[in-house]
Amino acid sequence: MRFSITTALAFALFKSALASPGVSPASVAQSLDPGSSFDVEKVVTTPEILPNPDVVLLVDVTLSMGTAIDNIKANLDEVISRVTAQPGAQLAVASFGDLADPNGFQVNQPLTDSVSAIRAAVSSLTPAGGGDLEEDWINALYELSTGAVTFRGGSSRIIVLVSDESSHDPSGGHSLGDAIGALLAQRIRVIGVNIANLDSKGQATAVTAITGGIIIGSDADAVTNAIISGLKNLDVAVRPNVVSCDAGLTVEFNPTEIKVRSGTAVTFHETAKIAIDATQGVTLRCSVRFLLNGTPGGDVFIQSVAVTVNKGCDTCIPFPGQNLCHPTTSCAPTPYGTMCLTRPGYKADGVADNHVAVQWRMKWPVPGHEHRVAVKPGTSADTLCDPKYTGPDVCKEVLVSDCSTVALEGVRYDTDQKVMGDGEL
């Protein structure tokens, strides 16, 4: 598109309606049975400007660029404010013309977070020279990619190329292919601000397409708006990265990566699973961060998952008027307190075998009672256990709950428990 003030205003209004960058919901808390899972939709809204940006303004300073340079000088603070809205942002200023001219290529200001230094560097840009149509920005791209500026590790690396003409090729002894190879090696994206004939030979299209950048057409008096538009329209690959998970809890995402334009939202389908042998009665946690082009996006892109593993072992009160056990069960003593026990060979009605918050078996101190199933008070239990399990394995499909931490209910029941421990139930 060709950039004008009207286009800039419409684009800014659209972007302002988007949600704040980050992941939603940022935290999830659930209770699950061992061996079960739950799903949640995760919405990740990407920032308009990529995280931790290193942005180099690469400006054509030949004589024909006077109006464009004046526009950059007059509106530079808008560019700076947009870029520095991202924590850790740095900018640099470089310029080029024809290599035969004194202003062939130079770094006017290395990467810095100093606003005053960037202002001073832009103020120093003076249009001059440029005897032929073509410039030497291919050489400038190559130089910036091979050490003329020092990019930080883990930064989002962007060169904003502003020019009104194509480049000599070769340029300073470097071909277009050389420049593209150097850019890719350093993971640098190029935004081309095309004032007139930047892409007349298709060179800018080749560079921006391969590096994941974009070309923005612009009038000479709207260059600053074009720069901002380009910075807000780069592709960003969003990928969930599981930082840590407690043993017994796993999280998976589908898809594993989504690529969109910066400033837009993507949705991931997340599945959290509890292992069948996970420790019951504890809360397990996972931490997930969402990477943007492989770079951490900051705290707002970190998600926490907390899952409490269900545990049974609910007790009953064996007194008239207080016994809430269903008629299909009996409030009877166990080594872990009085519980609603089913008849031998029966289990809860309509309840999953792993739903330990409602029905469970126990670890008995003396063998012989492992088949007994206990249920939550009020739960009916008139369903026969799976016939494939026989003898001491009857009702084996019902999970064992870790009742070892349940407090005994008093001396009166301690006596009964000892009797059951001797195998007399």
C-alpha positions in Angstrom: 0.0 0.0 0.0 1.0 3.6 -0.4 1.1 5.4 2.9 -0.7 8.7 3.6 -1.9 10.6 6.7 -5.4 9.2 6.2 -4.2 5.6 6.0 -2.1 6.2 9.1 -5.1 7.4 11.1 -7.4 4.5 10.1 -4.7 2.0 10.9 -4.0 3.5 14.3 -7.7 3.4 15.2 -8.0 -0.2 14.2 -4.9 -1.2 16.2 -6.1 0.7 19.3 -9.2 -1.5 19.5 -7.1 -4.7 20.1 -6.7 -6.3 23.5 -3.5 -5.6 25.5 -0.6 -7.9 24.6 -0.3 -11.1 26.6 -1.9 -14.4 27.3 -5.5 -14.9 28.5 -6.3 -16.5 30.8 -2.9 -16.0 32.4 -3.7 -18.6 35.1 -5.8 -21.7 35.3 -6.8 -23.7 38.4 -8.7 -27.0 38.3 -9.3 -30.1 40.4 -8.9 -33.4 38.6 -9.0 -37.1 39.2 -5.8 -39.2 38.5 -5.7 -40.2 34.9 -8.0 -37.4 33.7 -7.5 -34.1 31.8 -9.1 -30.8 30.9 -9.0 -28.5 28.0 -8.8 -24.7 27.8 -8.6 -22.2 24.9 -5.5 -19.9 25.3 -5.7 -16.5 23.5 -2.3 -14.8 22.9 -2.5 -11.2 21.7 0.8 -10.3 20.1 2.4 -6.8 20.6 2.4 -4.3 17.8 6.2 -3.9 18.1 8.1 -7.1 18.5 9.7 -7.8 21.9 13.2 -6.6 22.9 13.6 -4.7 19.6 16.9 -3.6 18.1 15.8 -1.2 15.4 18.2 0.5 12.9 17.0 3.4 10.9 18.9 3.2 7.6 18.3 6.4 5.7 19.2 7.4 2.1 20.9 10.8 2.4 21.2 11.6 -1.3 20.0 15.0 -2.5 16.5 13.8 -3.6 15.7 12.7 -0.1 15.5 16.2 1.4 11.7 16.2 2.0 11.7 12.7 3.5 14.6 13.5 5.8 12.8 16.6 7.0 9.7 14.5 7.8 11.8 12.1 9.8 13.4 14.9 11.8 10.0 16.6 12.5 8.3 13.4 13.6 11.1 11.3 15.1 9.6 11.4 18.6 6.6 9.5 17.4 8.8 6.7 16.1 10.8 6.7 19.3 7.7 6.5 21.5 6.3 3.6 19.6 9.5 1.6 19.6 10.4 2.3 23.3 6.9 1.3 24.4 8.5 -2.2 24.3 10.7 -2.8 27.3 14.4 -3.0 26.5 14.1 -1.3 23.1 17.2 0.1 21.4 17.6 2.2 18.2 20.4 3.0 15.9 20.8 5.4 13.0 22.8 4.7 9.8 22.9 6.4 6.4 24.0 5.8 2.9 24.2 7.3 -0.5 26.5 6.5 -3.5 29.7 4.9 -2.4 31.5 7.4 -4.7 30.2 10.2 -2.5 31.6 11.1 1.0 28.3 9.9 2.5 28.5 6.4 1.0 27.8 4.6 4.3 28.2 5.4 7.9 26.7 4.5 11.3 25.6 7.8 12.7 24.6 6.3 16.1 25.2 2.7 17.3 22.3 0.9 19.1 21.3 2.8 22.2 18.4 3.4 24.6 19.4 7.1 24.7 16.6 9.2 23.2 18.8 12.3 23.0 21.5 10.4 21.2 19.1 9.2 18.5 17.7 12.7 18.1 21.2 14.1 17.6 22.0 11.4 15.0 18.9 12.1 13.0 19.5 15.9 13.2 22.9 15.3 11.7 21.5 13.8 8.5 22.1 16.1 5.6 21.0 15.3 2.0 23.8 15.6 -0.6 25.3 14.0 -3.6 23.8 11.1 -5.6 25.0 11.7 -9.1 23.1 8.7 -10.7 19.8 7.1 -10.0 20.9 4.0 -8.2 22.2 4.2 -4.6 24.3 1.7 -2.5 21.9 0.4 0.1 22.8 -3.3 -0.7 26.3 -2.5 0.7 24.7 -0.8 3.7 22.6 -3.8 4.5 25.6 -6.1 4.2 27.7 -3.8 6.5 25.0 -3.7 9.1 24.7 -7.4 9.1 28.4 -8.1 9.4 29.4 -6.0 12.4 28.8 -2.3 11.7 26.3 -2.4 14.6 26.3 -4.9 17.4 22.9 -6.6 17.9 22.0 -8.0 21.3 21.5 -11.7 21.7 17.8 -12.6 21.9 16.7 -9.3 20.4 14.2 -8.7 17.6 16.5 -7.3 14.9 15.0 -4.9 12.4 16.5 -2.6 9.8 14.1 0.1 8.4 15.4 1.0 4.9 14.2 4.4 3.7 15.0 5.3 0.1 13.6 6.5 -3.2 15.8 4.4 -5.5 17.0 0.9 -6.2 20.6 -0.1 -5.4 23.7 -0.8 -7.4 24.3 -4.5 -7.6 27.0 -5.3 -6.8 27.3 -2.6 -4.2 30.7 -2.1 -2.5 31.7 -5.5 -3.8 28.6 -7.2 -2.3 25.8 -8.7 -4.3 22.1 -8.7 -3.4 22.5 -12.4 -2.5 25.5 -11.6 -0.3 23.4 -9.1 1.6 20.4 -11.4 2.0 22.7 -14.2 3.2 24.2 -11.9 5.9 20.8 -10.7 7.0 19.5 -14.2 7.4 22.6 -15.3 9.3 21.9 -12.6 11.9 18.1 -13.1 11.9 17.5 -9.5 10.7 14.2 -8.4 9.2 14.1 -5.5 6.7 11.3 -3.0 6.4 11.4 -1.1 3.1 9.9 2.4 3.0 9.4 2.9 -0.7 9.2 6.7 -1.4 9.3 6.3 -5.2 11.5 3.7 -6.9 13.0 1.7 -4.1 11.6 -1.5 -5.6 11.9 -0.6 -9.3 14.1 -3.7 -9.9 12.4 -6.0 -7.4 15.4 -5.8 -5.0 13.5 -4.6 -2.0 10.8 -7.2 -2.5 13.5 -9.9 -2.6 15.1 -8.7 0.7 11.9 -8.0 2.6 10.1 -11.3 1.6 13.1 -13.5 2.5 13.8 -11.8 5.8 10.2 -11.7 6.9 9.8 -8.0 6.5 7.5 -5.8 4.5 7.5 -3.0 1.9 5.4 0.2 2.7 4.8 2.7 0.0 5.0 6.3 1.2 4.8 9.9 0.1 7.9 11.9 1.0 6.0 13.9 3.6 4.6 10.8 5.4 7.7 8.7 5.9 7.4 8.6 9.7 3.9 7.1 9.5 5.2 4.5 7.0 8.0 3.6 9.4 5.6 3.1 12.3 3.2 1.1 10.0 6.0 -1.2 8.9 7.1 -1.8 12.5 3.6 -2.8 13.4 3.0 -5.2 10.5 5.8 -7.8 10.8 5.1 -11.5 10.9 5.4 -13.0 14.4 5.6 -16.8 15.1 3.9 -17.5 18.5 5.1 -20.7 20.2 4.2 -22.1 23.6 7.3 -23.2 25.6 6.8 -25.3 28.7 9.3 -24.0 31.3 8.6 -26.4 34.1 5.9 -28.9 35.2 5.7 -30.9 38.5 5.9 -34.7 38.1 2.5 -36.1 37.3 1.2 -33.1 35.3 1.8 -32.4 31.6 0.4 -29.7 29.3 0.2 -30.0 25.5 -0.7 -27.4 22.9 -2.4 -27.6 19.5 -1.1 -26.3 17.2 2.5 -26.0 18.4 3.1 -22.7 16.6 1.1 -20.1 14.8 2.4 -17.3 12.6 0.4 -14.0 12.4 1.0 -10.3 11.9 2.2 -8.4 14.9 -0.6 -6.9 17.0 -3.1 -9.6 16.3 -4.4 -12.5 18.4 -4.0 -16.3 18.1 -5.8 -19.1 19.9 -4.1 -22.3 21.1 -6.0 -25.4 22.4 -4.3 -26.5 25.6 -4.7 -29.9 27.3 -3.6 -30.5 30.9 -3.2 -34.1 31.9 -2.9 -35.8 35.3 -1.0 -39.1 35.4 -2.9 -42.1 36.8 -0.3 -42.5 39.5 0.0 -38.8 40.4 0.2 -38.1 44.1 -3.3 -37.4 45.4 -4.3 -34.5 47.6 -1.6 -32.2 46.3 -1.5 -29.3 43.9 0.7 -29.7 40.8 1.9 -26.7 38.8 3.2 -25.9 35.3 4.7 -22.7 34.0 4.4 -21.9 30.3 5.8 -18.9 28.4 4.8 -17.9 24.9 7.8 -17.1 22.6 7.5 -14.5 19.9 9.9 -15.4 17.0 11.8 -17.4 19.6 12.1 -14.5 22.0 10.4 -14.3 25.4 7.7 -11.7 25.3 7.9 -10.7 29.0 5.8 -11.5 32.1 2.5 -10.9 30.4 3.2 -13.9 28.1 3.7 -16.3 31.0 0.9 -18.6 32.0 0.5 -20.7 35.2 -1.4 -23.9 35.5 -2.4 -25.3 38.9 -4.2 -28.6 39.2 -5.2 -30.2 42.6 -5.3 -33.9 42.3 -8.5 -35.2 43.8 -8.4 -37.5 46.8 -11.3 -39.5 48.4 -11.3 -40.7 52.0 -14.5 -38.9 53.0 -15.7 -40.3 56.3 -19.2 -40.8 57.8 -20.7 -40.5 61.2 -22.2 -43.8 62.5 -24.9 -42.3 64.7 -28.7 -42.2 64.0 -29.7 -39.0 62.3 -26.1 -38.2 61.3 -25.3 -41.2 59.1 -25.6 -39.8 55.6 -24.6 -43.0 53.7 -26.9 -44.2 51.0 -28.9 -47.3 51.8 -26.8 -49.4 49.4 -23.8 -48.7 51.6 -22.9 -49.1 55.3 -21.1 -46.6 57.6 -18.3 -49.0 58.8 -14.9 -48.6 60.3 -11.7 -48.7 58.2 -8.1 -48.1 59.1 -8.6 -44.5 58.1 -11.9 -43.7 59.8 -15.5 -44.8 59.3 -16.5 -44.7 55.7 -19.5 -45.5 53.5 -18.5 -49.0 52.3 -20.2 -50.8 49.4 -21.3 -54.4 49.5 -18.4 -56.7 48.4 -18.2 -56.7 44.6 -20.1 -53.4 44.1 -19.1 -49.9 43.2 -20.7 -46.5 42.8 -23.5 -45.9 40.3 -22.6 -43.9 37.2 -19.2 -42.8 38.5 -15.9 -43.1 36.6 -13.5 -45.7 38.1 -10.8 -43.0 38.5 -13.1 -40.4 40.2 -11.5 -40.8 43.6 -13.4 -37.8 45.0 -16.5 -40.0 44.9 -15.3 -43.6 45.1 -12.1 -45.3 46.0 -10.3 -48.3 47.4 -7.7 -48.2 50.2 -4.3 -49.6 51.2 -5.1 -51.9 54.1 -2.4 -52.7 56.7 -3.4 -56.4 56.5 -4.2 -58.1 53.2 -7.7 -59.3 52.6 -9.7 -56.1 52.2 -8.2 -54.4 49.2 -11.4 -55.2 47.2 -13.6 -53.1 49.4 -14.9 -49.9 47.8 -15.8 -46.8 49.8 -17.9 -43.9 48.5 -18.7 -40.3 49.3 -21.7 -40.1 51.8 -25.0 -40.1 49.9 -23.6 -41.9 46.8 -25.6 -45.0 45.7 -23.6 -48.1 45.0 -25.6 -50.8 43.2 -23.3 -51.4 40.2 -21.4 -54.7 40.0 -17.7 -54.4 39.6 -16.0 -55.4 36.3 -16.3 -59.2 36.1 -12.9 -59.6 34.5 -11.4 -59.1 38.0 -12.0 -62.0 40.4 -10.8 -63.3 43.7 -8.6 -60.8 45.6 -8.6 -58.6 42.5 -12.4 -57.9 42.6 -13.2 -54.2 41.9 -9.5 -53.6 40.9 -10.7 -51.1 38.3 -11.5 -48.6 41.1 -8.5 -46.5 41.9 -6.8 -46.7 45.3 -6.9 -43.4 47.2 -4.0 -42.3 49.4 -5.9 -42.1 52.7 -2.8 -42.4 54.9 -3.0 -38.7 55.9 -6.7 -38.9 57.1 -6.9 -38.4 60.8 -8.4 -41.2 62.8 -11.7 -40.3 64.3 -11.2 -41.1 68.0 -10.4 -43.9 70.5 -13.8 -45.6 70.0 -13.1 -46.1 66.3 -9.5 -47.0 66.9 -10.7 -50.2 68.5 -12.9 -51.1 65.5 -10.1 -50.3 63.1 -7.8 -52.7 64.9 -10.5 -55.4 64.6 -10.8 -54.8 60.9 -7.0 -54.8 60.6 -7.1 -58.3 61.9 -9.3 -59.3 59.0 -12.7 -59.7 60.7 -14.8 -57.5 58.5 
